[in-house]
Amino acid sequence: MNGQEASLHQRLARKIEAREAVIGIIGLGYVGLPLAHAVHGAGFRILGFDVASDKVAMFNQGVSPIGSVSSEALTDMTRNDRFRATDDFSRLGEPDIILICVPTPLDAHREPDMTYIVNSVEAIAKCLRPGQLVVLESTTYPGTTEEVMRPVLERGGLRSGQDFFLAYSPEREDPGNPQYKTSGIPKVVGGDGEAALQLACAFYAVFVPSVVPVSNTATAEAVKLMENIFRSVNIALVNELKHVYGRMGINIWEVIEAAKTKPFGFMPFYPGPGLGGHCIPIDPFYLTWKAREYDVPTRFIELAGEINSRAPYQVIDRLVRELSDRKAKSARNARILMLGVAYKKNVEDMRESPALVLMQELEDRGASVDYYDPFVPRLAETRAHPRLAGRACVEWHLDNFCGYYDVALICTDHDGVDYAGLVGAIDLVIDTRNATKDVTLGRGRIVLA
């Protein structure tokens, strides 16, 4: 390190150790807000940035829209101004450390949409000052930190590793999983140079159980993709096996439960009506896109994507077949109750949920579809399914369900739902999650799909 670099490095290192560094977090969603909670718990002061002014007002009033951070916890964070939210990005010069936690969606052609990252970095560049550490946490393709972020941040004349510090540390949130909170999950860190790596590791080490340094930012970016590609491929495998075994009259869930008794060489994954959430349906395609630059095929990843994308349509085919065989009825004018629209159990997040594909496709075939989800009182607006926005959850009244709905379709296996009562009230239940496994009465009404 030269003298200036060493001085800036040492100054920020001392601030981190003394918990005097101010932490800026861009994006207060399912990643950013839990991260803010963990950072607050370590004793730092936080300035949160979000483009949604209505959300900013909610945060500052101690109202949390995210289940993993309660309103009580958020209210505690706002005491004594230890956490404040703002939509004024001109204040990005105030934090000593800036963490970027914005979405990285795909566009209509399944190519990376870097708009949120680029906008965030452009805003930082306008306020960048010597001695700041900037860390990207958003999932992205290898090379983003070095090839996209660094040139923008260096436009004003400051140099990475000399005047400011740049790192990548992938988020590892698992919404709805009470066993693993942000502060309990190891952190992978890659730095643009040794000084950045040391500072980022020192910061995260304050509030996570262990820090895993890797050689550079591209490696850290690849780690996150590998984690989610691993899940996508294995879920595709069990979704395909579900279809194969189903034709043979074999229960895939029984197979998995027996197979996972093997203490080595097997890890259970479970089938469903398709992939949802902001990670697994999207992240693998960041690597397939980047791989084209190197003329390397990614057939395995793309095949997994095809299988998982086809899963909702296989569920629909099964539902239509059962309606015809059991009730001599087509999908047209059928009344369907959908159980669960969140992408996974016990969360309110419906991003990329296969339930939305199922709902729209069934309605396109002439069915009438209502939904019940205790976590989603009203459907949010989505880019792919705009006409479903605003639809309200029906009330849970088993007496009203009886004789009214032709079929119940279980898409999300939330805890606390009376599945036995549902099976008793509706004489055809299509179960895509094995949520009815403990229901003993009325098994003839249940179809695993």
Secondary structure, DSSP 8 states (H G I E B T S, - for coil): --HHHHHHHHHHHHHHHTT--EEEEE--STTHHHHHHHHHHTT-EEEEE-S-HHHHHHHHTT--SSTTS-HHHHHHHHGGGSEEEES-GGGGGS-SEEEE-----B-TTS-B--HHHHHHHHHHHHH--TT-EEEE-S---TTHIIIIIHHHHTTTS--BTTTBEEEE------TT-TT--GGGS-EEEEESSHHHHHHHHHHHTTTSS-EEEESSHHHHHHHHHHHHHHHHHHHHHHHHHHHHHHHTT--HHHHHHHHTTSSSS-------SS--SSSTTTHHHHHHHHHHTTT---HHHHHHHHHHHHHHHHHHHHHHHHHHHHHS--STT-EEEEE--SSSTT----TT-HHHHHHHHHHHTT-EEEEE-TT-SB----SS-GGGTT-B-----HHHHTTT-SEEEE----TT--HHHHHHHSS-EEESS-TTTT--TTGGGEEE-
